[in-house]
Amino acid sequence: MSFDYDVAIVGGGPIGSTLAYKIAKEGYKVAILDKKKEIGIPLQCAGIVSKNLMDVNEIPDNLILNSVKGAYLHSSNNTLKVEKNHTEAFIIDRIAYDKFLAERAVNNGVKFFNQYKVTYIDSENGIIRCQNNMEVSAKVIVGADGSKSFVSSLLNEKFNYFNASQYLVEINTSSRANIIDTNAVEFVDLFAISKILPGFLWCIPTSDSSFRVGLFSNNSYKDQKEILNSFLATDERFKESSIIEKYHGKIPIFDKNKKIVKDRILLIGDAASQLKPTTGGGLVIGFDTTNLAKDAIIKSLDNDNINFLKDYEQNFKKKYAKELNYQIRVQKTLENLSDNDLDYMFTKLKEKNAEEIISKYGDMDKQSILVKEFIKRGLIFSIIPKVFFRKLISIWSL
């Protein structure tokens, strides 16, 4: 059987474009089919990534809007400050970055089809049909079509989400004096609020006068809008400010049982729910996972045997299962806490010198390092209200 392409990738976002680029560089014929008119639009990301991004992909300096070295963690009445001595995360221009990665793929031989919405896939024979009646065939089909993945729906019965909403907020010149901490642009603010757990609210500085303010949770978009508007109305920094843009989207909920390989199909990125359960971030994991996918795909192509695609699923679980399982446990620990419980926990964290511990052991991507340190020091049971002890034992198997 003849094929139009070795690999056809559904979805031209950052993960799909990066995988396409890597495979094309090895001399294979690759196509991307994307339903959007313009890559990266609308923005559906907070745009903060750990410094580890530099280890798994390239990013031009001009697309880094700001660098931060720490965070203020807030409950209703308490605040923890955690920081590193160096840059811990980058605030990036996600729209421009998505376009950069897509252009890099095209410049390395990838055929890019814009406004091609996929409506049908024959996973056994590698046939893809689009809404405009175009049909292509490929030896391997990759679903990189994001949180509302059509390709994933062919492998899995359901897709669970959190809702996410975000504003781009500009502080008026007259209100800049309201920023008490002159180093505010070097820190992200994260707010733990019981009614949006296991999600949280963030305030991310893109410059000294603009912020991305958003949240993810199980709440409706209408409720999220009310929460964000209330926050802006009560936070001193934003009492005289303007909302420049509004965004909303879906964040897939990680599912360890999700099927990510079937016949000629392979899922990656948000389509495979490959993101951090605690934060919903997926860029660093996704970029790193493109190497696992590339190796399995090339092995399959070189041996003319699609069974080698299963190596990808096995290797992903082998590399990430333990880390993501730790994060799921953290999420389950927090999701039922009240605001009073959160205040109690933050008070205990201060008493136990947790700010220093989090600053030393905290890692945006490998959160298990900090969790293990907490368990080692016996902090898990000392910071959570006693009423939750039985549940804690169940969650952590202690």
C-alpha positions as a Python dict, from the first residue, in 0.01 Angstrom:
ca = {
    (1, 'M'): (0, 0, 0),
    (2, 'S'): (132, 345, -92),
    (3, 'F'): (101, 643, 139),
    (4, 'D'): (110, 1019, 81),
    (5, 'Y'): (318, 1076, 393),
    (6, 'D'): (522, 880, 641),
    (7, 'V'): (364, 1076, 926),
    (8, 'A'): (54, 1297, 936),
    (9, 'I'): (10, 1506, 1251),
    (10, 'V'): (-335, 1638, 1336),
    (11, 'G'): (-279, 1965, 1520),
    (12, 'G'): (-13, 2230, 1461),
    (13, 'G'): (32, 2353, 1815),
    (14, 'P'): (371, 2358, 1990),
    (15, 'I'): (388, 1982, 2056),
    (16, 'G'): (269, 1878, 1711),
    (17, 'S'): (501, 2123, 1535),
    (18, 'T'): (800, 2015, 1745),
    (19, 'L'): (740, 1646, 1675),
    (20, 'A'): (695, 1717, 1304),
    (21, 'Y'): (1021, 1912, 1295),
    (22, 'K'): (1217, 1635, 1466),
    (23, 'I'): (1087, 1362, 1237),
    (24, 'A'): (1132, 1569, 921),
    (25, 'K'): (1492, 1641, 1018),
    (26, 'E'): (1554, 1266, 1002),
    (27, 'G'): (1448, 1263, 636),
    (28, 'Y'): (1087, 1145, 660),
    (29, 'K'): (790, 1294, 477),
    (30, 'V'): (569, 1474, 729),
    (31, 'A'): (246, 1673, 709),
    (32, 'I'): (53, 1876, 965),
    (33, 'L'): (-322, 1931, 935),
    (34, 'D'): (-459, 2209, 1154),
    (35, 'K'): (-813, 2344, 1173),
    (36, 'K'): (-713, 2696, 1276),
    (37, 'K'): (-686, 2989, 1039),
    (38, 'E'): (-391, 3126, 1236),
    (39, 'I'): (-158, 2926, 1460),
    (40, 'G'): (-158, 3023, 1828),
    (41, 'I'): (-487, 3213, 1819),
    (42, 'P'): (-679, 3228, 2043),
    (43, 'L'): (-437, 3218, 2335),
    (44, 'Q'): (-531, 2937, 2575),
    (45, 'C'): (-234, 2926, 2811),
    (46, 'A'): (-97, 3116, 3109),
    (47, 'G'): (236, 3128, 2928),
    (48, 'I'): (460, 3048, 3222),
    (49, 'V'): (713, 2765, 3182),
    (50, 'S'): (998, 2641, 3396),
    (51, 'K'): (1358, 2711, 3306),
    (52, 'N'): (1374, 2345, 3203),
    (53, 'L'): (1219, 2451, 2874),
    (54, 'M'): (1572, 2535, 2759),
    (55, 'D'): (1667, 2167, 2801),
    (56, 'V'): (1388, 2029, 2582),
    (57, 'N'): (1338, 2289, 2309),
    (58, 'E'): (1468, 2616, 2176),
    (59, 'I'): (1307, 2955, 2223),
    (60, 'P'): (1426, 3290, 2082),
    (61, 'D'): (1521, 3543, 2350),
    (62, 'N'): (1279, 3800, 2211),
    (63, 'L'): (983, 3572, 2293),
    (64, 'I'): (1065, 3572, 2665),
    (65, 'L'): (862, 3859, 2812),
    (66, 'N'): (979, 3825, 3172),
    (67, 'S'): (1174, 3598, 3407),
    (68, 'V'): (1067, 3511, 3760),
    (69, 'K'): (1258, 3356, 4048),
    (70, 'G'): (982, 3273, 4292),
    (71, 'A'): (622, 3290, 4402),
    (72, 'Y'): (396, 3423, 4674),
    (73, 'L'): (156, 3149, 4782),
    (74, 'H'): (-162, 3285, 4938),
    (75, 'S'): (-444, 3144, 5145),
    (76, 'S'): (-721, 3375, 5268),
    (77, 'N'): (-515, 3516, 5556),
    (78, 'N'): (-159, 3390, 5512),
    (79, 'T'): (121, 3423, 5258),
    (80, 'L'): (429, 3212, 5196),
    (81, 'K'): (722, 3345, 4997),
    (82, 'V'): (936, 3096, 4808),
    (83, 'E'): (1225, 3191, 4585),
    (84, 'K'): (1542, 3075, 4418),
    (85, 'N'): (1867, 3263, 4377),
    (86, 'H'): (1825, 3240, 4002),
    (87, 'T'): (1557, 3243, 3734),
    (88, 'E'): (1308, 2964, 3793),
    (89, 'A'): (1057, 3031, 3515),
    (90, 'F'): (998, 3228, 3199),
    (91, 'I'): (689, 3422, 3097),
    (92, 'I'): (665, 3376, 2722),
    (93, 'D'): (472, 3512, 2427),
    (94, 'R'): (282, 3192, 2356),
    (95, 'I'): (118, 3304, 2033),
    (96, 'A'): (451, 3408, 1881),
    (97, 'Y'): (617, 3093, 2017),
    (98, 'D'): (358, 2865, 1858),
    (99, 'K'): (415, 3042, 1527),
    (100, 'F'): (793, 3013, 1560),
    (101, 'L'): (771, 2637, 1614),
    (102, 'A'): (532, 2592, 1319),
    (103, 'E'): (758, 2798, 1091),
    (104, 'R'): (1062, 2597, 1204),
    (105, 'A'): (883, 2278, 1105),
    (106, 'V'): (790, 2417, 762),
    (107, 'N'): (1146, 2541, 704),
    (108, 'N'): (1265, 2185, 761),
    (109, 'G'): (1038, 2029, 503),
    (110, 'V'): (707, 1976, 684),
    (111, 'K'): (396, 2032, 470),
    (112, 'F'): (154, 2248, 669),
    (113, 'F'): (-219, 2255, 588),
    (114, 'N'): (-412, 2540, 756),
    (115, 'Q'): (-791, 2533, 798),
    (116, 'Y'): (-810, 2158, 742),
    (117, 'K'): (-1048, 2020, 1004),
    (118, 'V'): (-1020, 1642, 1031),
    (119, 'T'): (-1358, 1466, 1036),
    (120, 'Y'): (-1272, 1101, 971),
    (121, 'I'): (-978, 868, 1036),
    (122, 'D'): (-932, 506, 935),
    (123, 'S'): (-678, 397, 1197),
    (124, 'E'): (-608, 60, 1033),
    (125, 'N'): (-537, 190, 683),
    (126, 'G'): (-400, 534, 773),
    (127, 'I'): (-667, 736, 591),
    (128, 'I'): (-751, 1091, 701),
    (129, 'R'): (-1045, 1287, 559),
    (130, 'C'): (-1100, 1660, 617),
    (131, 'Q'): (-1409, 1879, 618),
    (132, 'N'): (-1309, 2028, 282),
    (133, 'N'): (-1309, 1677, 128),
    (134, 'M'): (-931, 1654, 111),
    (135, 'E'): (-805, 1305, 187),
    (136, 'V'): (-451, 1203, 275),
    (137, 'S'): (-291, 879, 383),
    (138, 'A'): (-2, 822, 623),
    (139, 'K'): (182, 528, 773),
    (140, 'V'): (153, 687, 1118),
    (141, 'I'): (-110, 934, 1237),
    (142, 'V'): (-40, 1153, 1539),
    (143, 'G'): (-316, 1317, 1740),
    (144, 'A'): (-173, 1645, 1868),
    (145, 'D'): (-502, 1830, 1840),
    (146, 'G'): (-523, 1965, 2192),
    (147, 'S'): (-776, 1951, 2471),
    (148, 'K'): (-1077, 1893, 2244),
    (149, 'S'): (-899, 1623, 2047),
    (150, 'F'): (-1100, 1454, 1773),
    (151, 'V'): (-829, 1191, 1739),
    (152, 'S'): (-845, 1105, 2110),
    (153, 'S'): (-1220, 1049, 2083),
    (154, 'L'): (-1145, 758, 1849),
    (155, 'L'): (-941, 584, 2120),
    (156, 'N'): (-1116, 691, 2441),
    (157, 'E'): (-1478, 719, 2546),
    (158, 'K'): (-1451, 1041, 2745),
    (159, 'F'): (-1233, 1346, 2795),
    (160, 'N'): (-1245, 1511, 3137),
    (161, 'Y'): (-1160, 1879, 3170),
    (162, 'F'): (-1114, 2173, 3399),
    (163, 'N'): (-1241, 2507, 3274),
    (164, 'A'): (-982, 2786, 3253),
    (165, 'S'): (-1032, 3161, 3224),
    (166, 'Q'): (-773, 3437, 3196),
    (167, 'Y'): (-752, 3815, 3158),
    (168, 'L'): (-466, 4027, 3027),
    (169, 'V'): (-470, 4324, 3264),
    (170, 'E'): (-290, 4655, 3220),
    (171, 'I'): (-216, 4867, 3526),
    (172, 'N'): (-268, 5238, 3475),
    (173, 'T'): (35, 5459, 3540),
    (174, 'S'): (-137, 5632, 3831),
    (175, 'S'): (-189, 5305, 4018),
    (176, 'R'): (162, 5164, 3993),
    (177, 'A'): (233, 5307, 4335),
    (178, 'N'): (-12, 5049, 4468),
    (179, 'I'): (245, 4777, 4406),
    (180, 'I'): (407, 4759, 4747),
    (181, 'D'): (684, 4517, 4650),
    (182, 'T'): (911, 4684, 4395),
    (183, 'N'): (1035, 4338, 4292),
    (184, 'A'): (681, 4220, 4212),
    (185, 'V'): (767, 4146, 3849),
    (186, 'E'): (1010, 3878, 3968),
    (187, 'F'): (739, 3681, 4147),
    (188, 'V'): (421, 3503, 4053),
    (189, 'D'): (121, 3516, 4289),
    (190, 'L'): (-76, 3192, 4341),
    (191, 'F'): (-399, 3193, 4540),
    (192, 'A'): (-548, 2884, 4705),
    (193, 'I'): (-923, 2939, 4731),
    (194, 'S'): (-1150, 2660, 4851),
    (195, 'K'): (-1427, 2714, 4595),
    (196, 'I'): (-1190, 2662, 4303),
    (197, 'L'): (-986, 2370, 4443),
    (198, 'P'): (-815, 2160, 4319),
    (199, 'G'): (-740, 2451, 4086),
    (200, 'F'): (-600, 2788, 4186),
    (201, 'L'): (-588, 3153, 4079),
    (202, 'W'): (-272, 3304, 3935),
    (203, 'C'): (-133, 3649, 3879),
    (204, 'I'): (160, 3642, 3636),
    (205, 'P'): (360, 3958, 3554),
    (206, 'T'): (439, 3993, 3184),
    (207, 'S'): (598, 4334, 3248),
    (208, 'D'): (602, 4598, 3520),
    (209, 'S'): (256, 4714, 3415),
    (210, 'S'): (77, 4412, 3269),
    (211, 'F'): (-35, 4082, 3419),
    (212, 'R'): (-206, 3761, 3315),
    (213, 'V'): (-470, 3696, 3579),
    (214, 'G'): (-653, 3368, 3555),
    (215, 'L'): (-767, 3044, 3714),
    (216, 'F'): (-862, 2687, 3642),
    (217, 'S'): (-1129, 2493, 3828),
    (218, 'N'): (-1447, 2289, 3801),
    (219, 'N'): (-1654, 2608, 3805),
    (220, 'S'): (-1848, 2730, 3504),
    (221, 'Y'): (-1703, 3010, 3291),
    (222, 'K'): (-1970, 3240, 3434),
    (223, 'D'): (-1863, 3165, 3791),
    (224, 'Q'): (-1496, 3200, 3697),
    (225, 'K'): (-1568, 3543, 3551),
    (226, 'E'): (-1728, 3652, 3879),
    (227, 'I'): (-1430, 3521, 4079),
    (228, 'L'): (-1179, 3702, 3857),
    (229, 'N'): (-1378, 4026, 3860),
    (230, 'S'): (-1401, 4011, 4239),
    (231, 'F'): (-1028, 3950, 4267),
    (232, 'L'): (-942, 4246, 4045),
    (233, 'A'): (-1181, 4470, 4241),
    (234, 'T'): (-1022, 4385, 4577),
    (235, 'D'): (-650, 4353, 4495),
    (236, 'E'): (-471, 4685, 4542),
    (237, 'R'): (-265, 4645, 4227),
    (238, 'F'): (-568, 4640, 4002),
    (239, 'K'): (-801, 4901, 4149),
    (240, 'E'): (-724, 5128, 3855),
    (241, 'S'): (-658, 4895, 3567),
    (242, 'S'): (-792, 4790, 3229),
    (243, 'I'): (-876, 4445, 3098),
    (244, 'I'): (-713, 4429, 2755),
    (245, 'E'): (-811, 4078, 2652),
    (246, 'K'): (-1011, 3783, 2785),
    (247, 'Y'): (-953, 3416, 2714),
    (248, 'H'): (-1105, 3086, 2814),
    (249, 'G'): (-1040, 2724, 2733),
    (250, 'K'): (-1019, 2368, 2859),
    (251, 'I'): (-743, 2191, 3053),
    (252, 'P'): (-751, 1811, 3022),
    (253, 'I'): (-745, 1619, 3347),
    (254, 'F'): (-462, 1367, 3353),
    (255, 'D'): (-586, 1008, 3328),
    (256, 'K'): (-330, 734, 3381),
    (257, 'N'): (-562, 483, 3211),
    (258, 'K'): (-604, 682, 2892),
    (259, 'K'): (-520, 488, 2575),
    (260, 'I'): (-263, 674, 2364),
    (261, 'V'): (-177, 417, 2092),
    (262, 'K'): (-408, 224, 1861),
    (263, 'D'): (-328, 76, 1519),
    (264, 'R'): (-149, 356, 1330),
    (265, 'I'): (-259, 628, 1575),
    (266, 'L'): (-48, 785, 1850),
    (267, 'L'): (-161, 1064, 2086),
    (268, 'I'): (64, 1329, 2236),
    (269, 'G'): (40, 1648, 2441),
    (270, 'D'): (-299, 1772, 2560),
    (271, 'A'): (-468, 1519, 2331),
    (272, 'A'): (-307, 1249, 2545),
    (273, 'S'): (-370, 1441, 2873),
    (274, 'Q'): (7, 1457, 2921),
    (275, 'L'): (25, 1746, 3164),
    (276, 'K'): (90, 1814, 3528),
    (277, 'P'): (-219, 1733, 3738),
    (278, 'T'): (-142, 2006, 3993),
    (279, 'T'): (-101, 2298, 3751),
    (280, 'G'): (-229, 2189, 3411),
    (281, 'G'): (105, 2280, 3252),
    (282, 'G'): (216, 2060, 2967),
    (283, 'L'): (481, 2227, 2751),
    (284, 'V'): (793, 2082, 2912),
    (285, 'I'): (644, 1733, 2944),
    (286, 'G'): (513, 1757, 2590),
    (287, 'F'): (844, 1866, 2437),
    (288, 'D'): (1031, 1595, 2623),
    (289, 'T'): (775, 1336, 2517),
    (290, 'T'): (826, 1422, 2149),
    (291, 'N'): (1157, 1236, 2177),
    (292, 'L'): (982, 922, 2296),
    (293, 'A'): (725, 953, 2018),
    (294, 'K'): (988, 1024, 1753),
    (295, 'D'): (1191, 716, 1847),
    (296, 'A'): (887, 486, 1838),
    (297, 'I'): (761, 632, 1510),
    (298, 'I'): (1096, 604, 1334),
    (299, 'K'): (1142, 249, 1461),
    (300, 'S'): (797, 165, 1326),
    (301, 'L'): (871, 323, 988),
    (302, 'D'): (1214, 166, 949),
    (303, 'N'): (1082, -181, 1032),
    (304, 'D'): (749, -135, 851),
    (305, 'N'): (578, -254, 1168),
    (306, 'I'): (327, -34, 1351),
    (307, 'N'): (347, -256, 1660),
    (308, 'F'): (661, -63, 1756),
    (309, 'L'): (437, 237, 1830),
    (310, 'K'): (346, 59, 2154),
    (311, 'D'): (701, 130, 2275),
    (312, 'Y'): (598, 493, 2304),
    (313, 'E'): (312, 422, 2544),
    (314, 'Q'): (528, 191, 2755),
    (315, 'N'): (820, 435, 2769),
    (316, 'F'): (597, 729, 2858),
    (317, 'K'): (450, 541, 3154),
    (318, 'K'): (794, 421, 3260),
    (319, 'K'): (933, 777, 3261),
    (320, 'Y'): (638, 975, 3399),
    (321, 'A'): (398, 745, 3587),
    (322, 'K'): (558, 789, 3933),
    (323, 'E'): (596, 1167, 3902),
    (324, 'L'): (240, 1222, 3782),
    (325, 'N'): (104, 987, 4048),
    (326, 'Y'): (267, 1199, 4320),
    (327, 'Q'): (100, 1506, 4173),
    (328, 'I'): (-239, 1335, 4162),
    (329, 'R'): (-201, 1258, 4534),
    (330, 'V'): (-120, 1623, 4607),
    (331, 'Q'): (-429, 1725, 4414),
    (332, 'K'): (-649, 1479, 4604),
    (333, 'T'): (-505, 1601, 4934),
    (334, 'L'): (-601, 1961, 4863),
    (335, 'E'): (-931, 1933, 4681),
    (336, 'N'): (-1159, 1903, 4986),
    (337, 'L'): (-1000, 2167, 5209),
    (338, 'S'): (-1200, 2470, 5325),
    (339, 'D'): (-1056, 2821, 5343),
    (340, 'N'): (-1008, 2771, 5718),
    (341, 'D'): (-827, 2444, 5651),
    (342, 'L'): (-601, 2620, 5401),
    (343, 'D'): (-522, 2894, 5653),
    (344, 'Y'): (-438, 2628, 5912),
    (345, 'M'): (-210, 2454, 5665),
    (346, 'F'): (-31, 2778, 5570),
    (347, 'T'): (16, 2867, 5937),
    (348, 'K'): (171, 2528, 6006),
    (349, 'L'): (391, 2557, 5698),
    (350, 'K'): (532, 2884, 5832),
    (351, 'E'): (590, 2729, 6174),
    (352, 'K'): (775, 2435, 6017),
    (353, 'N'): (1003, 2663, 5813),
    (354, 'A'): (843, 2534, 5494),
    (355, 'E'): (925, 2848, 5297),
    (356, 'E'): (1293, 2755, 5311),
    (357, 'I'): (1220, 2388, 5235),
    (358, 'I'): (1000, 2471, 4935),
    (359, 'S'): (1256, 2721, 4810),
    (360, 'K'): (1530, 2458, 4829),
    (361, 'Y'): (1349, 2150, 4700),
    (362, 'G'): (1068, 2292, 4491),
    (363, 'D'): (1076, 2216, 4118),
    (364, 'M'): (798, 2318, 3880),
    (365, 'D'): (827, 1998, 3678),
    (366, 'K'): (951, 1738, 3928),
    (367, 'Q'): (723, 1813, 4220),
    (368, 'S'): (781, 1467, 4367),
    (369, 'I'): (1120, 1590, 4496),
    (370, 'L'): (948, 1830, 4735),
    (371, 'V'): (674, 1582, 4826),
    (372, 'K'): (930, 1318, 4918),
    (373, 'E'): (1112, 1572, 5134),
    (374, 'F'): (786, 1656, 5314),
    (375, 'I'): (720, 1286, 5376),
    (376, 'K'): (1079, 1231, 5493),
    (377, 'R'): (1047, 1515, 5746),
    (378, 'G'): (701, 1400, 5859),
    (379, 'L'): (541, 1726, 5748),
    (380, 'I'): (243, 1579, 5565),
    (381, 'F'): (51, 1494, 5883),
    (382, 'S'): (165, 1799, 6077),
    (383, 'I'): (30, 2060, 5836),
    (384, 'I'): (-311, 1909, 5749),
    (385, 'P'): (-606, 1939, 5995),
    (386, 'K'): (-647, 1621, 6200),
    (387, 'V'): (-995, 1556, 6061),
    (388, 'F'): (-828, 1460, 5732),
    (389, 'F'): (-582, 1208, 5877),
    (390, 'R'): (-777, 901, 5773),
    (391, 'K'): (-810, 1032, 5419),
    (392, 'L'): (-439, 1119, 5412),
    (393, 'I'): (-347, 764, 5508),
    (394, 'S'): (-564, 636, 5224),
    (395, 'I'): (-423, 879, 4966),
    (396, 'W'): (-57, 834, 5055),
    (397, 'S'): (-75, 471, 5172),
    (398, 'L'): (115, 563, 5487),
}
